[in-house]
């Protein structure tokens, strides 16, 4: 899993003018890479309960979500596309991570993502 995150994940950041047109090659490539990374996130988080939780959190949240996916989300204009992407990312999280959290709190690795959702 570590090798996949470190070597296989690549989400290019293009200027907004290059991805404004959703049918442009840059936009299509960026979208494919984003969704590929979301699929990897989902697969990594499925290992929760089998692989130590700190390993799953480090690879899935600290590295994949915060280093790759969040950067793309922050550069996606607010609207239906961003909402769909955020929703899919949230659906990857194991529900048990949130059972014992107090109201208006989150996992430390999800702080930046939570801030993005609030905005």
C-alpha positions as CSV (number, residue, x, y, z in Angstrom):
1,X,0.0,0.0,0.0
2,X,2.8,2.4,0.9
3,X,4.5,1.8,-2.5
4,X,1.2,2.5,-4.3
5,X,0.7,5.8,-2.5
6,X,4.3,6.9,-3.0
7,X,4.9,5.7,-6.6
8,X,1.5,5.3,-8.3
9,X,-0.5,8.4,-7.2
10,X,-0.1,11.4,-9.5
11,X,-2.7,14.2,-9.8
12,X,-1.4,17.0,-11.9
13,X,-2.3,20.6,-11.1
14,X,-3.0,22.6,-14.3
15,X,-3.8,26.3,-14.5
16,X,-7.5,26.9,-14.1
17,X,-7.7,28.1,-17.8
18,X,-6.5,24.6,-18.9
19,X,-9.1,22.7,-16.9
20,X,-12.0,25.2,-17.2
21,X,-13.3,23.3,-20.3
22,X,-14.3,19.8,-18.9
23,X,-13.7,18.3,-22.3
24,X,-10.1,19.4,-22.5
25,X,-7.4,16.7,-22.4
26,X,-5.9,18.3,-19.2
27,X,-9.2,18.3,-17.4
28,X,-10.0,14.7,-18.4
29,X,-6.6,13.5,-17.3
30,X,-6.7,15.3,-14.0
31,X,-10.2,13.9,-13.3
32,X,-9.1,10.3,-14.1
33,X,-6.1,10.6,-11.8
34,X,-8.3,12.1,-9.0
35,X,-10.8,9.3,-9.2
36,X,-8.0,6.7,-9.4
37,X,-6.6,8.1,-6.1
38,X,-10.1,8.1,-4.5
39,X,-10.3,4.4,-5.4
40,X,-7.0,3.8,-3.8
41,X,-8.1,5.6,-0.7
42,X,-11.2,3.4,-0.5
43,X,-9.1,0.3,-0.9
44,X,-6.6,1.4,1.8
45,X,-9.3,2.3,4.2
46,X,-11.0,-1.1,3.7
47,X,-7.9,-2.6,5.5
48,X,-9.0,-0.8,8.7
49,X,-9.3,-3.5,11.4
50,X,-6.9,-5.8,9.6
51,X,-3.8,-3.6,9.4
52,X,-2.9,-1.4,12.4
53,X,-5.1,1.7,12.5
54,X,-2.1,4.1,12.6
55,X,-0.8,2.6,9.4
56,X,-4.1,2.9,7.7
57,X,-4.5,6.5,8.9
58,X,-1.0,7.5,7.9
59,X,-1.3,6.1,4.4
60,X,-4.9,6.9,3.7
61,X,-5.4,10.2,5.4
62,X,-2.0,11.8,6.1
63,X,-0.4,11.0,2.8
64,X,-3.2,10.3,0.2
65,X,-6.0,12.5,1.3
66,X,-4.0,15.4,2.7
67,X,-1.1,15.4,0.2
68,X,-3.0,14.6,-3.1
69,X,-6.7,14.6,-2.9
70,X,-7.2,17.7,-0.8
71,X,-5.0,19.8,-3.1
72,X,-7.2,18.8,-6.0
73,X,-10.4,19.5,-4.0
74,X,-9.1,23.0,-3.0
75,X,-8.5,23.8,-6.7
76,X,-12.0,22.6,-7.8
77,X,-14.5,25.4,-7.9
78,X,-17.3,25.2,-5.4
79,X,-20.3,23.5,-6.9
80,X,-21.7,20.1,-7.8
81,X,-18.3,18.7,-9.0
82,X,-16.7,19.6,-5.7
83,X,-19.6,18.3,-3.7
84,X,-19.6,15.0,-5.5
85,X,-15.8,14.5,-5.0
86,X,-16.1,15.4,-1.2
87,X,-19.1,13.0,-0.8
88,X,-17.2,10.2,-2.4
89,X,-14.1,10.8,-0.2
90,X,-16.4,10.9,2.9
91,X,-18.0,7.6,1.9
92,X,-14.6,5.9,2.1
93,X,-14.1,6.6,5.8
94,X,-14.9,3.7,8.2
95,X,-17.9,4.7,10.3
96,X,-16.3,3.3,13.5
97,X,-13.7,6.1,13.4
98,X,-16.5,8.6,14.3
99,X,-18.5,6.7,16.9
100,X,-16.7,8.0,20.0
101,X,-16.0,11.6,18.8
102,X,-17.5,14.5,20.6
103,X,-19.8,16.9,18.8
104,X,-18.0,19.3,16.5
105,X,-14.7,17.3,16.6
106,X,-12.9,15.2,14.1
107,X,-9.8,13.1,13.7
108,X,-6.6,15.2,13.7
109,X,-5.8,14.0,10.1
110,X,-9.2,15.2,8.9
111,X,-8.9,18.7,10.2
112,X,-7.9,20.3,6.8
113,X,-10.6,18.3,5.0
114,X,-13.2,19.3,7.6
115,X,-12.2,23.0,7.1
116,X,-12.7,22.6,3.3
117,X,-16.2,21.0,3.9
118,X,-17.1,23.9,6.2
119,X,-16.1,26.5,3.6
